[in-house]
Amino acid sequence: MVSKYALFAAVAVAASYLVGNGVLTPPQFLTFGHMGTFLEGFLLQFVVWAFYSVLLKHRFSSMRNLPGPKDNSLFMGQWNSIVAETLGGPQRRWSRTIPNDGIIRFLGIFNKERLLITSPKALSEVLTTKSYDFVKPYQFSIGVGRIVGKGVLLAEGDEHKFQRKNLMPALAFRHVKSLFPVFWSKASEVVFAMDDEVQNTAGAPPSKAAIEAGVSRDIKLESDQAIVSVGQWFNRATLDIIGVAGMGQDFNAIADPTGDLCQAYERTLRTSRQATFVQILSIFLPDVIVRNLPFKYNKEVNGAIKVVRNTCRDLIIKKKERLASGQAAEKDILSVALESGAFTDDNLVDQLMTFLAAGHETTATAMAWAIYLLAVHPEMQTRLRAEVRAGLPSPDSGASITAADIEHLPYLNAVCAEVLRHHSPVPMTMREASVDTSIQGVRVPKGTVVYLVPWATNRDATLWGEDVDEFQPERWLRDASGGAPTNYAFLTFLHGPRSCIGEKFARGEFACLVAAYVGRFEFELAIPSMADESTIPIRKGATSKPEKGMWMKARKVEGW
């Protein structure tokens, strides 16, 4: 299809030709020769198109009668609310306050129409029955692809089906079950490492970083309590787990956070005003320009991504050498991908980048919220600790565990499920209609961006009941579905052909980490005001991490 800019240029060339040959006679003040006529024609068309697109188009749209927020800016729609609030926050508010039948229409920057999907029926169409009508938006794919690579997460259509089919053997539950000893070994390693920190800093005053995050200088500690930023431990543990279980390589991030790969991800996932500005620029400018602008953020990210890509290439070379030497084939993600013969080395690099970034950051975020919620609810923390200690061996014993050991801990599984419902690590994702299509009978033109918001759906009172905002693991003990009438009420891993390919892996890893941490330590909030969840600033990024980290009073609980 011819782009609008090519059409503008063609019309401008025609106008220039007609003026040059005397067929058209423009006003004298607009006569600047052939090039002037061309530029005038192009600019005039652009201005008319921009005026129509920003101020008129949405008023005549086939979706104009859908319910939505009315307090729109003249040019920017709901953009100011979207950038000012937590990611997914405005959408959660609209889903609760605007009566709708499954679709809410709102206006984004320059009054572009956006759809928020709220009902199970509409969600099932977007995610399952018409999943390949909806693709990742271009700007989203470019921005995220810079960090996670162009692997299975961002592949579309037949290419996605092909990649998913060839990666699934490594992520099917029958294989994931064999990884639980790895999960438990690394969970044990990280609690030993944090135990050393707790013992070495017990009773000490808060660090400068803790004070800057909001911890009081006068905080009262027991002699065996230490102030710990737990989130950094989770990032290191999950990076090691995906390395060993996914690629057959121990990155030793738990033991050494100064390693190149660990530092690379710390830089790429760091948020700043400059990072936000670069993300906004990507809406208007080509990616090749944005990523090469002379900003400190670009320099850091480009350097970090080079480290990640080189690490992935080295992993592929080493794995090929092992396979060529006749060593027994392993069942990690990289080995399965290589054995399939379906991927080029460049594509394998992208796949590894996807699993490294998405696989460790999301679980680390879930862990931060798990410890937070259990610190806010100490009675639940105590109950969970008792179950873990009764059902699992102490990390000190060196004994391993199986998937069945975790499956037989109902309260642990209920807590993990409720954390993932209450605080989905990824608060929001988007799709774009790749063809003219429909949702619940509503015509959706090609190019329309659709929002899927776990932070809204997972807390929808019409699906979960009036206690939807309460953290209640018991809901999962009463009912395997948590009491929701449909699986589309739980969007943390999405659904359908594009659902999270690593869900079973993530759930197993998460359960082992929660069990090891709560079995070993007792946690209290280091910043008491954080008990009011609404006071916690959330980082503006792909995941819902607290902006200033998760600071806890931690102490080792003896007897396990």
TAGIWO-V576422 format. One record per backbone hydrogen bond with DSSP energy under -0.5 kcal/mol. CO is the residue of the C=O (numbers start at 1). NH is the residue of the N-H. Records with the same first field share a line. If there is no record, write none. Layout:
CO = NH / NH
This chain:
3 = 7
4 = 8
5 = 9
6 = 10
7 = 11
8 = 12
9 = 13
10 = 14
11 = 15
12 = 16
13 = 17
14 = 18
15 = 19
16 = 20
17 = 21
18 = 23 / 24
19 = 22
24 = 26
27 = 30
28 = 31
30 = 32
32 = 36
33 = 32 / 37
34 = 38
35 = 39
36 = 40
37 = 41
38 = 42
39 = 43
40 = 44
41 = 45
42 = 46
43 = 47
44 = 48
45 = 49
46 = 50
47 = 51
48 = 52
49 = 53
50 = 54
51 = 55 / 56
52 = 56 / 57
56 = 59 / 60
57 = 60
61 = 64
63 = 66
67 = 105
70 = 72
73 = 77
76 = 79
77 = 73
78 = 82
79 = 83
80 = 84
81 = 85
86 = 89 / 90
88 = 92
89 = 93
90 = 94
91 = 95
92 = 96
93 = 97
94 = 98
97 = 99
102 = 118 / 119
104 = 116
106 = 114
107 = 78
108 = 111
109 = 112
112 = 108
113 = 449
114 = 106
115 = 117 / 451
116 = 104 / 118
119 = 123
120 = 124
121 = 125
122 = 126
123 = 127
124 = 128 / 129
125 = 130
127 = 498
128 = 131
130 = 133 / 134
131 = 134
133 = 135 / 434 / 435
135 = 432
137 = 141
138 = 142
139 = 143
140 = 144
141 = 145
142 = 146
144 = 147 / 148
145 = 149
149 = 151
151 = 154 / 155
156 = 159 / 160
157 = 161
158 = 162
159 = 163
160 = 164
161 = 165
162 = 166
163 = 167
164 = 168
167 = 170 / 171
168 = 171 / 172
172 = 175 / 176
173 = 177
175 = 178
176 = 179
177 = 180
179 = 182 / 183
180 = 184
181 = 185
182 = 186
183 = 187
184 = 188
185 = 189
186 = 190
187 = 191
188 = 192
189 = 193
190 = 194
191 = 195
192 = 196
193 = 197
194 = 198
195 = 199
196 = 200
197 = 201
198 = 202
201 = 204
207 = 211
208 = 212
209 = 213
210 = 214 / 215
211 = 214
216 = 219
219 = 221
222 = 225
225 = 203
226 = 228 / 554
228 = 230 / 552
229 = 232 / 233
230 = 233 / 234
231 = 235
232 = 236
233 = 237
234 = 238
235 = 239
236 = 240
237 = 241
238 = 242
239 = 243
240 = 244
241 = 245 / 246
242 = 246
243 = 247 / 249
244 = 248
246 = 334
249 = 251
252 = 256
256 = 259
259 = 263
260 = 264
261 = 265
262 = 266
263 = 267
264 = 268
265 = 269
267 = 270
272 = 276
273 = 277
274 = 278
275 = 279
276 = 280
277 = 281
278 = 282
280 = 283 / 284
281 = 284 / 285
286 = 289 / 290
287 = 291
289 = 292
290 = 293
293 = 295
295 = 299
296 = 300
297 = 301
298 = 302
299 = 303
300 = 304
301 = 305
302 = 306
303 = 307
304 = 308
305 = 309
306 = 310
307 = 311
308 = 312
309 = 313
310 = 314
311 = 315
312 = 316
313 = 317
314 = 318
315 = 319
316 = 320
317 = 321
318 = 322
319 = 323
320 = 324
321 = 325
322 = 327
323 = 326
332 = 336
333 = 337
334 = 338
335 = 339
336 = 340
337 = 341 / 342
338 = 341
344 = 348
345 = 349
346 = 350
347 = 351
348 = 352
349 = 353
350 = 354
351 = 355
352 = 356
353 = 357
354 = 358 / 359
355 = 359
356 = 360
357 = 361
358 = 362
360 = 364
361 = 365
362 = 366
363 = 367
364 = 368
365 = 369
366 = 370
367 = 371
368 = 372
369 = 373
370 = 374
371 = 375
372 = 376
373 = 377
377 = 380 / 381
378 = 382
379 = 383
380 = 384
381 = 385
382 = 386
383 = 387
384 = 388
385 = 389
386 = 390
387 = 391
388 = 392
394 = 397 / 399
395 = 398
402 = 406
403 = 407
404 = 408
406 = 409
408 = 410
409 = 413
410 = 414
411 = 415
412 = 416
413 = 417
414 = 418
415 = 419
416 = 420
417 = 421
418 = 422
419 = 423
421 = 424
425 = 427 / 544
427 = 455
429 = 452
431 = 450
432 = 135
433 = 447
437 = 444
439 = 442
441 = 443
442 = 439
443 = 445
444 = 437
445 = 448
448 = 433
449 = 115
450 = 431
451 = 117 / 453
452 = 429 / 454
453 = 456 / 457
454 = 458
456 = 459
457 = 460
459 = 461
460 = 463 / 464
461 = 465
463 = 485
465 = 468
467 = 470
470 = 472
472 = 475
473 = 476 / 477
474 = 477 / 478
475 = 479
479 = 482
481 = 484
486 = 489
487 = 490
489 = 491
491 = 494
493 = 500
495 = 498
496 = 499
500 = 503
502 = 506
503 = 507
504 = 508
505 = 509
506 = 510
507 = 511
508 = 512
509 = 513
510 = 514
511 = 515
512 = 516
513 = 517
514 = 518
515 = 519
516 = 520
517 = 521
520 = 557
522 = 555
524 = 553
526 = 528
527 = 530
528 = 531
529 = 532
531 = 533
532 = 535
533 = 536
535 = 537
537 = 547
539 = 541
545 = 539
546 = 549
549 = 551
550 = 230 / 231
551 = 526
552 = 228 / 554
553 = 524
554 = 226
555 = 522
556 = 558
